[in-house]
Amino acid sequence: VVHALLPGEPPQHDIGRLEQSYFRPLAELYYLMEVEHDFPKSLPEGQLEFEPYTAAAYDRLCRLVQTTYEATLDCPGSGPFHMRGGSRLWAAPEDPRFTYRPDDDPVGVEEIGDGIRLTTRPDPVSETSREIAIRVTGPQRFTFDYRVINCGEAPRRLAAWAITMMKPLGRAFLTVLTEPFDPGGFQGQRNIVLWSYSRNDDPRFILHDHALEVRSAVMSDGPFDAPFKVGTAMRRGWVAHYREGLLLVKYAGHDEAREYADMGASGQVYSHGDFTELETLGPLTDLDPGDAAEHHEDWVIHLVDEAEAERLVASDELDR
């Protein structure tokens, strides 16, 4: 749209950048600019509404454009991905061509012992299908088994990526080791991975000795729409989120002998104005056609007040 608003053809190097980002032309846009005497004198027929643009309408234009992107992610060459809430299964590393593929199609549902298994159809672009098996293992306890299956004809290298969306204004914790895991404590054992859009001075980001905290509750003091994401190696084996009397603890393994996406960040938190995501990743796995990358989580829910949640997260009582 930017190029269509400007006179002349876009430079070839700009076209190259767009193509390298997997965008492709879909249509020619007309009537975005025209000399006055050639501009149409009547509106085209249809349900569209037209109004003259003025400087006073700038904020309204920005809101309209923003509204078209709410709860969606762009996937070059296909429709948008809609954020539905709840938990979902993606494949890492993140690549908009494959990660943001729309997944609004119905899923297969199979009853299994103490739970259900959900299965997607094979996606023709990402050449994967996904399975989530959910079981109830006790009061306020659940297991999640994830599988990302290579449905293509060529080998793939990917990892299962489990993402749980939370309401905003809560507190998310990525726990870190506080004791050496090698004799003498000579090896580095705590890594902090930040994404390009994350600011080191973001008020949501709080460093504790026992955890990295993303406290999205600070956004209640005023509008704060910038995204923030941080990750670390899950060497303590769990991450947590607290909001309004509910502490969710997600347990997942971290294998020091395996490679993980995102600089080894097998646990991650993403914060946005509308939601917070608590994420765990399995190791990167080389898959032949028909093979699957697998990942396992155990969920435990604690119904506690905020002070008790803070005490539990700071202690070793939740460690396994």
Secondary structure as GFF3:
##gff-version 3
##sequence-region A 1 320
A	DSSP	alpha_helix	2	5	.	.	.	ID=ss1
A	DSSP	alpha_helix	12	20	.	.	.	ID=ss2
A	DSSP	three_ten_helix	36	38	.	.	.	ID=ss3
A	DSSP	three_ten_helix	55	57	.	.	.	ID=ss4
A	DSSP	alpha_helix	58	67	.	.	.	ID=ss5
A	DSSP	beta_strand	72	73	.	.	.	ID=ss6
A	DSSP	beta_strand	81	82	.	.	.	ID=ss7
A	DSSP	beta_strand	87	92	.	.	.	ID=ss8
A	DSSP	alpha_helix	96	99	.	.	.	ID=ss9
A	DSSP	beta_strand	108	112	.	.	.	ID=ss10
A	DSSP	beta_strand	115	119	.	.	.	ID=ss11
A	DSSP	beta_strand	128	138	.	.	.	ID=ss12
A	DSSP	beta_strand	141	150	.	.	.	ID=ss13
A	DSSP	beta_strand	156	166	.	.	.	ID=ss14
A	DSSP	beta_strand	171	175	.	.	.	ID=ss15
A	DSSP	three_ten_helix	183	185	.	.	.	ID=ss16
A	DSSP	beta_strand	193	194	.	.	.	ID=ss17
A	DSSP	beta_strand	205	207	.	.	.	ID=ss18
A	DSSP	beta_strand	211	215	.	.	.	ID=ss19
A	DSSP	three_ten_helix	216	221	.	.	.	ID=ss20
A	DSSP	beta_strand	228	232	.	.	.	ID=ss21
A	DSSP	beta_strand	238	243	.	.	.	ID=ss22
A	DSSP	beta_strand	246	251	.	.	.	ID=ss23
A	DSSP	alpha_helix	261	264	.	.	.	ID=ss24
A	DSSP	beta_strand	267	272	.	.	.	ID=ss25
A	DSSP	beta_strand	275	281	.	.	.	ID=ss26
A	DSSP	beta_strand	285	287	.	.	.	ID=ss27
A	DSSP	beta_strand	292	303	.	.	.	ID=ss28
A	DSSP	alpha_helix	306	314	.	.	.	ID=ss29
###
